[in-house]
Amino acid sequence: MKANEIEYVELGGVKANPDVEMVREGIRLCREEKLDFILAAGGGSVIDSAKAIAMGVSYPGDVWDFFVGKAQIEEALPVGVILTIPATGSEASNTTVVTNSEGGHSKRAASGDNIKPVFAIMNPELTYSLPAYQTAAGGVDIFSHVAERYFTLEPDCGFTDRLCEATMKTVIGCLPEVLSHPQEYAGRAEIMWTGTIAHNGILGVGRSEDWGSHMLGHEITAFYGLTHGATLSIIIPNWMEYVYKTDVTRFVKYAVNVWNVENNMDHPEKTALEGIRRTRDFFRSVGMPVTLEEAGIDGDRIEEMAENCTKYGPVGGFVTLRKEDCMAIYEKSK
């Protein structure tokens, strides 16, 4: 930077599940230093912090307004990315997720095309030193981004179905390899690329997306601080078991095309449930928790989480989840 006469200031200390107070600090810094570009070097927490800072610099109110629907993103500083953790897909998405620990627990998202990064440098070698747990959590997050789009009630989306299936199968095939051989370039590259494709919008073309599982997972993080990917390895299979009867045919397709389950034509529910079982087993096989207990969480705040999850209305697109539905899924997850 100095050699190229580029002036910069650094903001460090971003934590996992970034807090809005850090974002406010970044906004103050950008204003004081009159910065015109933000470079995020890190994973999803760093990138989401950068996006939130970028959209808050020109806004006269508090940046949390964007996350509770009080403001729309109209202007934002450009953001660039050097990706070090493939997981959230934030390097190519139009969304930022931030936690507000003031006055309770709240983890919310804000979206706008003007906070999409203008570039992302993706070098798989930068991921060689990632701990196994973070690698696995990232893989689950990638998988879940696809699942949130795959389970749709929209008809005639066969092409994106195939794209979704290919992306999920790639994660299933490559994640165990990467965990066994952390410095295998090809596997790391595949995981990094699936992370971007999973959340850059292309897999959702023509589909009504769900996102109920993510909302449920966000509350576990907000209340207990659990890594995002770990919340999803717990919630996704239990959400599947709760909703699969809404469209058994789609869950059969998932089981057959993603997990290579033999299609039991006489008992389609058995096929669907086998696909869900293999999903849970896969998450467990890569070292991720599949129950709250396995994550060291007693689940004593289920009603609070469910209430917070539906604070602004029901969640989910495949199945509409109200407070009682959220409580039931949390209970299944214990």
Buried (B, 14 or more C-beta within 10 A) or exposed (E): EEEEEEEEEEBEEBEBBBBBEBBBBBBEBBEEEEBEEBBBBBBBBBBBBBBBBBBBBEBEEBBBBBBBEEBEBEEBBBBBBBBBBBBBBBBBBBBBBBBBBEEEBBBBBBBBEBBBBEEBEBBBEBBEEBEEBBBBBBBBBBBBBBBBBBBBEEEEBEEBBEBBBBBBBBBBEBBBBBBEEBEBEEBBBBBBBBBBBBBBBBBBEEBEBBBBBBBBBBBBBBBBBBBBBBBBBBBBBBBBBBBBEEBBEBBBBBBBBBBEBEBBEEEBEBBBBBBBBBBBEBBBEBBBBBBBEBBEBEBEBBEBBBBBBBBEEBBBBBBEBBBEBBBBBBBBBB
